[in-house]
Amino acid sequence: MIEQLKQDNIPYITATHDVNNPRSGEVMKRLGMKYQYSYEEQWQPKDFLVTFKMYQLNLDGNQKRVYQKILASIIGTLYRRKYLKTY
């Protein structure tokens, strides 16, 4: 599968797992994925806070790239918590 993604010029793939399920992280590591960061998210539909670990595999040789969309969301959440007092 990963070889096909490379042939299709997909630059990278990402995957996440709940920190309470470390075996999923082990699968990601075996695939060559590297841990990048953790983030918290209000998990729906049960409405409780979950910490996720994000792994990434860069397929195009650019090892400095880190997927940032979630980081932008985290920064927005921290801003709201600090300045708008919302949770």
Secondary structure, DSSP 8 states (H G I E B T S, - for coil): -HHHHHHTT--EEEEEEETT-HHHHHHHHHTT-EEEEEEEEEETTTTEEEEEEEEEEESSS-TT----HHHHHHHHHHHIIIII---
